[in-house]
Amino acid sequence: MSVMNVTVTQELKNYDVRITSRDGTQQVIVERDRPPQIVEIVRGIRGSTGPAGLDGLVGPMGPPGTGAGADLTYVHQQSVSSSTWTINHGMGKYPGVDVVDSAGTLIYGGEIEHLSLVQLTVSFGASFSGKAYLN
């Protein structure tokens, strides 16, 4: 077997390059503008899926929220029995309200009126004391 060194001095796109041997002499034949020809494509059996890659880095923590959607809570203690409770909660939103009497029983049917983003009233048909849970 003989070895021949070939130096390519230009890009050989759309060229057909063949190395042949005739009568003991090697030749490099370069032909231009011949369309590429695929004689045969042999495909083997597809291998199994490789292992999963490593997890990427965890990104930095985001900036703190504005408080508009934050989970704020407030507990109002109504020590004096009253049929209307005025609650100054300072939450900056219209919170949901759950009311319990002094025995801890959940009270239904109170009328809630949001006077502003920081104040509301709850009115009942009878006077009692208890707590209002706002969120």
C-alpha positions in Angstrom: 0.0 0.0 0.0 1.4 3.4 -0.9 0.6 6.7 0.7 0.0 9.9 -1.2 0.0 13.4 0.3 -2.5 15.8 -1.3 -2.6 19.5 -0.6 -6.0 21.2 -1.2 -5.5 24.9 -2.0 -9.1 25.9 -2.4 -12.6 24.9 -1.2 -13.8 22.0 -3.2 -17.6 22.6 -3.1 -19.3 21.0 -6.2 -16.1 19.2 -7.1 -15.6 15.5 -7.5 -12.2 14.4 -6.2 -10.9 11.0 -6.9 -7.5 9.5 -6.1 -6.6 6.7 -8.5 -3.6 4.5 -9.3 -2.6 3.5 -12.8 0.4 1.6 -13.8 2.0 2.3 -10.4 1.5 6.1 -10.6 -1.0 7.9 -8.4 -3.2 10.6 -9.9 -5.6 13.1 -8.3 -8.4 13.8 -10.6 -10.6 16.9 -9.9 -13.7 17.4 -11.9 -16.0 20.4 -11.6 -19.7 20.9 -11.8 -20.7 17.3 -11.4 -23.7 16.9 -9.2 -23.1 14.9 -6.0 -24.3 11.4 -6.2 -25.3 9.2 -3.3 -24.7 5.7 -4.2 -26.0 3.9 -1.1 -27.1 5.0 2.4 -26.8 2.3 5.0 -28.5 2.9 8.3 -28.0 0.8 11.4 -30.4 0.1 14.2 -31.2 3.1 16.3 -29.6 3.0 19.7 -31.3 3.6 23.0 -31.8 7.1 24.4 -28.9 8.4 26.4 -29.1 9.5 30.0 -30.7 12.8 30.9 -28.4 15.8 31.3 -27.8 17.6 34.5 -30.3 20.2 35.8 -29.3 23.8 35.1 -28.6 26.4 37.6 -31.3 28.0 39.7 -31.9 31.6 38.8 -31.8 34.5 41.2 -34.7 35.3 43.5 -37.1 37.8 42.0 -37.8 41.3 43.5 -40.3 41.6 46.4 -43.9 42.1 45.4 -45.8 45.3 45.7 -48.3 44.0 48.3 -51.3 44.3 46.0 -51.6 40.6 45.6 -49.8 39.5 48.7 -51.5 37.3 51.2 -52.3 39.9 53.9 -54.3 39.1 56.9 -55.9 41.1 59.8 -57.8 40.0 62.9 -60.3 42.4 64.4 -61.3 41.9 68.0 -64.9 43.3 68.7 -64.9 43.4 72.5 -68.1 45.5 72.9 -71.3 43.9 71.6 -72.6 45.8 68.6 -74.8 45.1 65.5 -72.4 47.1 63.3 -68.6 46.6 63.5 -66.4 49.3 62.0 -63.0 47.7 61.1 -59.9 49.8 60.2 -57.7 47.2 58.8 -55.1 49.2 56.8 -54.6 46.4 54.3 -54.8 48.5 51.1 -57.3 46.1 49.5 -60.9 44.9 49.7 -60.4 41.8 51.9 -62.6 38.8 52.4 -64.2 38.6 55.8 -65.1 35.7 58.2 -66.8 36.5 61.5 -67.1 34.4 64.6 -68.9 35.2 67.8 -67.3 35.1 71.3 -68.0 31.4 71.5 -66.1 30.8 68.2 -69.2 30.0 66.1 -68.9 31.1 62.4 -71.6 33.8 61.7 -73.3 33.9 58.4 -75.5 36.7 57.0 -73.6 39.8 57.9 -73.7 42.6 55.4 -70.2 43.8 54.5 -69.6 47.3 53.1 -66.1 48.3 52.0 -65.8 52.0 52.7 -62.3 52.2 51.3 -59.1 50.1 50.8 -58.4 50.4 54.5 -61.8 50.4 56.2 -65.1 48.4 56.2 -68.2 47.8 58.2 -70.0 44.5 59.0 -73.7 44.8 60.0 -75.8 42.1 61.7 -79.4 41.7 62.8 -78.4 41.5 66.4 -75.6 42.8 68.7 -72.8 40.5 69.8 -69.0 40.5 70.3 -66.4 38.3 68.6 -63.7 38.4 65.9 -63.5 39.2 62.2 -60.8 37.5 60.2 -59.8 39.4 57.1 -57.6 38.2 54.2 
